Amino acid sequence: MVIPIKPVPAATPAGRQSAHDALSAHTRPGAIRLASLPPLSLYVHFPWCVKKCPYCDFNSHAVDAASPIPEERYIAALIRDLELSLPLVWGRRVHSIFFGGGTPSLLSANGFERLISEIRARLGLEADAEITLEANPGTFEAAKFASFRKSGVNRLSIGIQSFNTAHLQALGRIHDGAEALDAIRIARSLFDNFNLDLMYALPGQTAEQVQSDLDTALGFNPPHLSYYHLTLEANTVFAKYPPPLPDDDTAADMQAQIEARLAADGYQHYETSAYAKPNQRSRHNTNYWRFGDYLGIGAGAHGKLSFAQRIVRTSKLRQPESYMAGCEAGAPLAEEREVGSAELPFEFMMNALRLTEGFEVRQFSDRTGLSIAVVDAALNAAERKGLITRDHVRIAPTQRGRRFLNDLLELFL
């Protein structure tokens, strides 16, 4: 069921009560019961890129000279969106912020400083909050990124994808191999904590080229790596005009090659596509995978919020113009949907079983408000198939379960 959220006033005591009452009207008492609320993160979406990549299915829109980024108006919209959302998270502290896109590093240094200052003025951030900014190597300027660091960003996530210029061209990226190297050098000079996004199974890629990308990346000793299999997502240029990709067996060999090399270099493979040095895991993304809460602001941003007897998912208007107009009118939300108790087991498992270590049994009840007994039949089937291991403390995917994750998750549908 899709339930539109009614516009609520800015964060006054009366406004907070109105938002609570509006949501309470859709509560189904007794469906679930949470003893406590999970950690809360903030996701801020920036919907513009210099160029739309042919494999990208995120909400991003290319910028050109005829339609420059309306930075001031968009920042004002984000602030208004946050103010309208405050009643839903009032009193809760935020333990991480992620500025994603799109390419949020296209924001000016002054614009970003204003935005993060306004966020801090409205939300209670934990003292050691992780604040991540996604960045495209084609937008790196040392002085600008020094300003981002001074504004409070303490982690960069850099969209390298590959160091091979031919592969970058095939992916439609705006940077080349040399710019990728320069971007990492700048990042290392300013940030102790950074992530490199890389991809494998690229058009025409060989095992030797995967090894070359690995060698180059590891030469910088990054604290964190995200290594994604290129997939053809619906509603993308690549889906309509598929490039020649390595077959499934070759891609699986590449994945094994990556896993072995990163393990040998001391990286923990803690999630399907994430590898980290000790104590360098992404706190923001880990909160997603542990079925924590996140407030999403920005065009097309999604959120997940827990209340004592319900869990809801939210989404904001996708088109930037519609979103900004909606914020100005006090109604940026596209929809809010309550996650029913029958859906919660799958939603939880879809996230938690991506983690190599799985999850503690008690966490299922803590995050869903349901007894683990409701998924006992599915867990038994998964165990018989060799897809999970479990005891009275922890449930985790086996190596086979991680490889055939979709098969494992289907058991919980």
N, C-alpha and C positions, 0 to 999 in steps of 0.2 A: 504494500500500500504506500502511495506517495502522498505525503502530507505537507503542503506548503507552510513555511513558517511565516507568521504574520510579522510585519515590520514592528520593531520595538523602538522606543525612544532611547536617547543616549543614556549613559550610565549614571542614572540617579537612583536613589533607593526605590522610588515608585516605579521607575523603569525596570529595575531588576525584578521586582515583584510581578510586573506585567508579563515579562518574558517567561518567568517560572510558571505563571498561571496558564499562559498560552500553551506551553509544552505539556503541562500536567493534564490538560484537557484530553490529550491523546494517550495518557498512561493506561496500561492495563494492569491494575494492582495484582500482585501475586505471580505474574508471569515469570519474573526473575527477581532476585534480591541480592544486591551487592553489599557486602559488609564494609567495603571501603572503595574509594575511587583510585584508579591507576594513575601513574605519572602523566603529566600533561605537557605536550609540545605545541609549538606554533609553526605552521607552514605558511610561507608568504610566496605567492606565485607572481612572476613577472612574465607576461605573455608575448614578448617580442624577441625576435632574433634578427641578425643581419640577413640570414637566409634560412629558409626552411629545408632541413635535411630530408632526403627522400625516404629514409627509414623511420622517421620520427612520427609517433602518433600522439605526442603530448600536445597540449593546447598552446601552440606557438604560432606567431604570425610574422611574416617577413616585413621588414621596414624598408622604405625607399624614400627618395628625396621628396616625392610628392606627398608622403604621409609620414612625417617624422614622429617620433615617440612623444606623446603629450605628457611629459614627465611630471610636471607640477600637478596637472589634473589627476593623473593616476595615483600619485602619492596621496593627494587629498582623499581620493576614493578609498585607498587602503586604510587610511586613518579612520574614515567614517565607517567602513566595514568593520574594523576592529571595535569601534565604539558600540555599534549595533550588536556585536557578538558578545560583549562583556557580560551581559546578564547570564549567559549560558555557562560561564566559567568563573563567576565571581567568587573571590576568596581562595582560588587555587593558584599555586605557584607554577611557573613554567620552567622546565629543566633543559629545554633545547629549542633553538630556532633554526629553521632551514629556509634560506632564500633560494628558490628554485625557478625553473622556467622551461622554455624560453632561456634567455641569457640575462640574468639579473646584473651581471657585471657591466651591462650597457648603461646602467644608471650613472649619473654624474656623482662625483665624490660628495659634493654639497647636498645633492638630493638624497643620497643614501644616508648621510649623517643625520639629516633631518628626520628621515623615516625611522631609523633605529632609535633616535632620541624620543620620538613620539610613542613608539612601542614601549620603551622603558617607562615612560610616564604613565602608561595605562595598565601595564601588566607587572605583576611581581615576579621578577626573574631570580632564580637561584643564583647565589654568588658565583658559582663555578659553571654557569650555564654554557653549554656548547652552542656556538653561533656559527653556522656554516653558510658560506656563499658559493653557489655554483658559478664557474667561470669558463669562458671559451678562450682558448689560447690566442685566437684572433683579436681579442679585445684587451690584451694585457698591456698596461702602462705602469711602470714601476711606481711613479708618484701617486697615481690613482689608487693602486692596491695598497700602498703605504697608508693612504687615507682611510681605506676600508678597515685596515688593521687598527688604526687609531680609533676608529668609530666603535670598535668592539668585536668585529669579526675575529674569531680565533681559530677558524678551520676553513680551508679552501677545498672545494671539490672541482678538479680540473678535467674538462672533457677532452682528453687527449685522443682517445679511440685507437690511434695507431701512430707510429713514428715514420711509417712508410708513406711518402708523398703520393704515390700512385694509388694506394688504398684510400688515403684521405680524399683524393679527388673522386674516386668511385663512390665514396660515402657522401659526397656533396659538401664536405667540410670547407670552411673558409680559411683554414690555416694549413700550412705545410709542415713537413718534418722539422725544419729549422725553427719555425715559430713555436712548435711544441716544446722543443728543448729550451728555448729562451723563456717560455712561460714557466717551466718548472724551476729554472734557475732563479727567476724573480720570486716565485712562491717560496722557495727554500730560504731566500735571504730575508723574508719577512715573517714567515709562519713556521712554527715548530710542528704544527699538525696540518697535514694536507692529504688529500686522496687523489689518486689518478684513476680516471675512468678509461678502461681499455675494452676492446672488442676482439672477438676471434670468429673464425668461420666466415671471413670476409670474401667478397667476390675475388676468385682466383688466388686466394691465399694458400701458401704451402706451410708445412711444418717448420721449415727452415725460417720462413718469415715470422712465424709465431715466436720462434726462439729469439730472433733478432729483436722483436718488440720487447720480449721479456728481459733480455740482456740490457737493453737501453733503459727500461724503466727501473730495473733493480740497481743500475749504476747510480741512481739518485737516492737509494735507500728510503723510499717513501714509507711513512708510517702505515698507510692503508692503500689497498688496491681494490677496485671493483672491476671484475673481469666478466663481461657479458657475451653470451652467444648471440650473434646477429640473427634476429628472427624477422620474418616478413609479417608485420602487423597490418591488420585490416585498415582500410582508408588511408593508406600511404601510397606514395609513388612506386615504391618497391613492390607493394602488393599488386599493383596494376601492371607494372612492367618488371617482373622478377629478374634480377641479375643472376649470372651463373654462380652458384654457391657450392662449397664443398659438400659432399654427400654426408649422410648421418654418421656413417662409420668413421669417416675422416674427421668430422667435427668432434666425435667422441674421443678419438685419439688425441686431438688438440687439447681437449679439456683435461684429459689425463696428463698430458705433457705439462700443462700449466700448473695443475695441482701438485705434481711431483716437484717441479722446480721451485715453486713458492714455499712448499713445505721444507725443502732443503735449505732455503734461505731464512727460515725462522718465522714464516707467516702462518698464522692460525686460520684455517678455512672454516670460519664460524657460521657462514650463511651461504646459501646456494651460489651466489656470485660475489661474495665479500671475503677479503683476506686482510688480516691485520697483524701487525707486530703486537707483542704482549701489551695490554692496557691501552690499546689504540683503536678499539672498536668504535664504530660510529654510534654514539649514544642516541642520536635522533632516530636513525633507521632501526636500531635495536628496539626502541620503544614501539615502532610500528609492528615489528615481528613478535613482540611479546604482548600484542593486543592492548597496548596502551592507548591513551587518548591524544588526539591532536586537533587543534582548532585551525581551520584552513581559511585564509583570507586571500583575495585576489581573483582575477578572472579565471573561472573554471576550477578554482581550488576546491578540493574535497576535504572533509573533516569527519572525525569519529569521536563522539562524546558520550560519556557514561553518566547516568544518574542512578539514584538508589534502586529504581525498579524498571529501568529501561536503558537501552543503548540505541543511539541514533546516528545515522550517517547523513551528512549535509553536502550540498554542492552549490557553488555559486555560478552566476550567469557566465557563460563561456566567452562570448564576443566582447572584446575590450570596450567598445562603445556602449553596448547594452549594459555592461557591468558598471561602467562609470556613471551612466545615467541612472541606473538602479540605486547606486550608492547615494547619489545626489537627491534621489527621491525617497531614500530611507528603506529601500527594498532590494538589496543585492542578491538575495538567495534565490536559487532556481528551485530547489526542493529540499525537503527534509524527510527522511524515511526511517521509521523505527525498524530495527532489526529484530524480527520475531524470535521467540525462544527456539523454534524449530530450525532457524537458520544459523543460530549462534555457534553450534558445534563446528560446522563447516567453516564459518568465517574465522573462528579461532584457529583451527587446524591449518587453514590456508596460509596463515602467517607463521604460527609457532613451529610447524614442521619444516619450514625453510631453514631453521636453525640447526646446525650440526649437533648441538648438545640437546636439542629438543626443549622440553619444558618440565618443570616440576608439577606433579599431579595436582597439588593444591592450587597451582596457578590457574588451572582450568576453572575451578569454582570461583576463585578470586576475581577473574576477569569476565566471566559470563554469568555468574550468579546461579549456575546449574550444577548438579551433582555429576561427577565423572561417570556415574553409573549409566547416564543417558547415552554414552557412546561406547559402552562395554562391548556390544556385539561387533561394532566396527573395529574396535581395538583388537578383539580376538581374531577377526578375519585378517587384519593387517599383520598380526603376529604369526599366524599360520602361513602367510605368504612370504614371510621373511622380510617384511618392509619396515618393521619397528622392533625395538627392544623395549621392555618395560619391567618395572618393579613397583613397589608401593611408594617410591619416592619420585621417579623420573620416567618419562616416556620420550624416546628419541628415535629418529629415522635411522635405519641401517644404511650402509653404503648403497645397497640395492634400492632402498626406499628413497634415498636422495636422487639416485639416477632415474628412477621411475616415479617421480613425485606426483605427477598427474594421476597415475594409477592409484597411488596411496590416498590422495585427496578424494577421489571419486567414492571411496568407501564411506565417506562422511556426508555425502550429499543426501 
